[in-house]
Each structure stands twice: as structure tokens, then as C-alpha cells.
């Protein structure tokens, strides 16, 4: 079995994420692809221990990921990082859990090309690279920051997110917290 792991803030999930996921399933012949929203990205933690990116509450990010996963039978939402105690979400912990859930499976972790240089800084990097294969994808023009900016400004996000995400964020008037600087 070939399993993809796609971790990230998904703050919010957008069409670029969806395109990467569909390409990974196709190009890597994945049987399943888990979308794993991070509780707190370890590279975006402020002095208070919280995510400095601002944005959407965890329950909304989870709901959006779940909606996107309904678009493809190979997509699965996985809330393992959201259910962890407060503090950063580390890939090593998620990969170890995936190994238990799918013993013997080949695991692939999807990342943006811009994150490749930082991989040696990831927690337990030496062990992590023996447990999972990293697959880098080019960054897409979509930006979660731009989506949040548009939401706050009352502008359309239809060109940046799948319709199910746009409907949830615009019709239900979801509160977006400001970006912390």
C-alpha cells in the first residue's frame, strides 16, 4: 500500500493544495492521501507558543479539510495533529502513527519545494528521513494569506478555493483572526 501524508496549516485549504494532492495521487500511484491539519506549525510559533499566522479556528480548518476530502475517494482527513496537546505538530510523531496505522506501507510526505532546504531542521530529521519519502511540489499561486486578506476585506475568494470551501467561508460568515506581526 502507498500512503501519502499531506500536513500543513490549511489556513484555509485552497485550490493549490487540492491540485498538489490530485497530482500526488496520480503520479505516485497513492492508494490513500491523508490531509493532516497542524495544530501549531513549529516554524510559525510565537513567544506565546501559539501560531503567529492568525486565521481560522481549528474546527473550521478541520471542517474545510473534511469537505475537500469528500471530493476524491482516495482523500482522507486525519485530525491526529489537531487532537494532540497544545504545542507544535511534528511530522515525526505523525509518521510514527501512520506506520502503526498502516504497517508495511510506503509513506510519502508532500511538501512545497520552498520547504526542502528546511528539512534538516525538522525534529528528529535523521530518523524521519528513514521512515518516509519526501515529495516536493512547486508552490502554487494560491495563498492562504491572500485568501484570509480577501475574507477580511469582503472580497471574493472563488478563484482561489474549491466551491465547497468558498461556500463555507463566505456564506457562513466565518470569523478570521488578524495576522499577528
C-alpha positions as CSV (number, residue, x, y, z in Angstrom):
1,X,0.0,0.0,0.0
2,X,1.2,3.5,-0.8
3,X,0.1,6.3,1.5
4,X,0.5,10.0,1.1
5,X,0.7,12.3,4.1
6,X,-0.1,16.0,3.5
7,X,0.5,18.1,6.6
8,X,0.0,21.8,6.8
9,X,-1.8,24.7,8.4
10,X,-4.5,24.6,5.7
11,X,-5.5,28.0,6.9
12,X,-7.6,27.7,4.8
13,X,-7.1,24.8,2.4
14,X,-7.2,26.1,-1.2
15,X,-7.2,25.0,-4.9
16,X,-3.4,24.8,-4.9
17,X,-3.5,22.2,-2.1
18,X,-6.1,20.3,-4.0
19,X,-4.1,20.3,-7.2
20,X,-1.0,19.0,-5.4
21,X,-3.0,16.3,-3.8
22,X,-4.5,15.1,-7.0
23,X,-1.2,15.2,-8.8
24,X,0.5,13.2,-5.9
25,X,-2.3,10.5,-6.0
26,X,-1.9,10.2,-9.8
27,X,1.9,10.5,-10.1
28,X,2.9,8.4,-7.1
29,X,0.0,5.9,-7.5
30,X,-1.2,6.5,-4.0
31,X,-3.9,4.3,-2.5
32,X,-4.7,6.9,0.1
33,X,-3.8,10.5,0.8
34,X,-4.3,11.9,4.3
35,X,-4.7,15.7,4.8
36,X,-3.4,16.5,8.2
37,X,-4.1,20.0,9.6
38,X,-1.4,21.0,12.0
39,X,-2.3,22.2,15.5
40,X,0.6,24.6,15.5
41,X,3.3,24.8,12.8
42,X,6.6,24.5,14.6
43,X,8.1,27.1,12.2
44,X,5.3,29.6,12.9
45,X,5.3,29.6,16.7
46,X,5.5,32.9,18.5
47,X,6.8,33.6,22.0
48,X,3.4,32.7,23.5
49,X,3.5,29.2,21.9
50,X,0.7,30.0,19.5
51,X,0.6,30.1,15.8
52,X,1.6,33.6,14.6
53,X,-0.2,33.3,11.3
54,X,-3.6,34.2,12.7
55,X,-6.5,33.0,10.6
56,X,-9.2,30.3,11.1
57,X,-10.1,28.4,14.2
58,X,-9.1,24.7,14.3
59,X,-12.7,23.5,14.0
60,X,-13.2,25.5,10.8
61,X,-9.9,24.3,9.2
62,X,-10.9,20.7,10.1
63,X,-14.4,21.2,8.5
64,X,-12.8,22.6,5.3
65,X,-10.4,19.8,5.0
66,X,-13.2,17.3,5.5
67,X,-15.2,19.0,2.8
68,X,-12.3,18.8,0.3
69,X,-11.6,15.2,1.1
70,X,-15.2,14.4,0.1
71,X,-14.2,15.4,-3.5
72,X,-11.9,12.3,-4.0
73,X,-12.4,8.8,-2.7
74,X,-8.6,8.5,-2.1
75,X,-8.5,11.5,0.2
76,X,-8.9,11.2,3.9
77,X,-8.9,13.8,6.6
78,X,-6.8,12.9,9.7
79,X,-7.1,15.0,12.8
80,X,-4.2,13.4,14.7
81,X,-2.3,16.7,15.0
82,X,-5.4,18.7,16.0
83,X,-6.1,16.3,18.8
84,X,-2.6,16.5,20.3
85,X,-2.0,18.5,23.3
86,X,-1.1,22.2,22.8
87,X,2.2,22.8,21.2
88,X,3.8,22.3,17.8
89,X,2.8,19.5,15.4
90,X,5.9,17.4,14.4
91,X,6.0,15.3,11.3
92,X,8.0,12.6,13.1
93,X,5.1,11.9,15.5
94,X,2.6,11.8,12.7
95,X,4.7,9.5,10.6
96,X,5.2,7.1,13.5
97,X,1.4,7.0,14.0
98,X,0.9,6.4,10.3
99,X,3.4,3.4,10.5
100,X,1.3,1.9,13.2
101,X,-2.0,2.5,11.3
102,X,-0.6,1.1,8.1
103,X,2.3,-1.3,8.9
104,X,4.4,-2.1,5.9
105,X,3.0,0.7,3.8
106,X,5.2,3.0,1.7
107,X,4.8,6.5,3.2
108,X,5.2,9.7,1.2
109,X,5.2,13.2,2.8
110,X,4.1,16.0,0.5
111,X,5.9,19.4,0.9
112,X,6.3,22.6,-1.0
113,X,9.7,23.0,-2.8
114,X,10.3,26.1,-0.7
115,X,10.4,23.8,2.4
116,X,13.1,21.4,1.1
117,X,16.0,23.5,2.4
118,X,14.5,23.4,5.9
119,X,14.1,19.6,6.2
120,X,17.3,19.1,8.2
121,X,15.8,21.5,10.8
122,X,12.7,19.2,11.3
123,X,12.5,17.4,14.6
124,X,14.4,14.1,14.6
125,X,15.3,14.6,10.9
126,X,17.8,11.7,10.8
127,X,15.1,9.2,11.9
128,X,12.3,10.9,9.9
129,X,14.0,10.5,6.6
130,X,14.3,6.8,7.1
131,X,10.6,6.4,7.8
132,X,9.1,8.4,4.9
133,X,9.9,9.6,1.4
134,X,9.6,13.3,0.8
135,X,7.9,14.5,-2.4
136,X,8.4,18.2,-3.2
137,X,5.9,20.2,-5.3
138,X,6.2,23.7,-6.7
139,X,4.4,26.4,-4.9
140,X,1.1,27.3,-6.4
141,X,-0.1,30.9,-7.0
142,X,-2.8,30.4,-4.4
143,X,-2.0,31.8,-0.9
144,X,-3.8,31.2,2.3
145,X,-2.7,34.6,3.5
146,X,-4.3,36.2,0.4
147,X,-7.5,34.2,1.0
148,X,-7.7,35.5,4.6
149,X,-7.0,39.0,3.5
150,X,-9.8,38.8,1.0
151,X,-12.2,37.4,3.5
152,X,-11.5,40.2,6.0
153,X,-11.9,42.8,3.1
154,X,-15.2,41.1,2.0
155,X,-13.7,40.3,-1.4
156,X,-14.3,37.1,-3.5
157,X,-12.2,34.0,-2.9
158,X,-13.9,31.9,-5.6
159,X,-10.8,31.9,-7.8
160,X,-8.6,30.5,-5.0
161,X,-10.6,27.8,-3.3
162,X,-12.8,24.9,-4.3
163,X,-16.6,25.8,-4.3
164,X,-17.2,23.8,-1.1
165,X,-14.6,25.9,0.8
166,X,-15.9,29.2,-0.7
167,X,-19.4,28.3,0.4
168,X,-18.4,27.6,4.0
169,X,-16.2,30.6,4.4
170,X,-18.4,33.2,2.7
171,X,-22.0,32.1,3.3
172,X,-21.5,31.3,6.9
173,X,-19.5,34.5,7.7
174,X,-16.6,32.6,9.4
175,X,-14.5,34.8,11.7
176,X,-10.9,35.3,10.5
177,X,-8.5,36.5,13.2
178,X,-5.9,39.1,12.1
179,X,-2.4,38.2,11.2
180,X,0.0,38.8,14.1
181,X,3.0,40.9,13.2
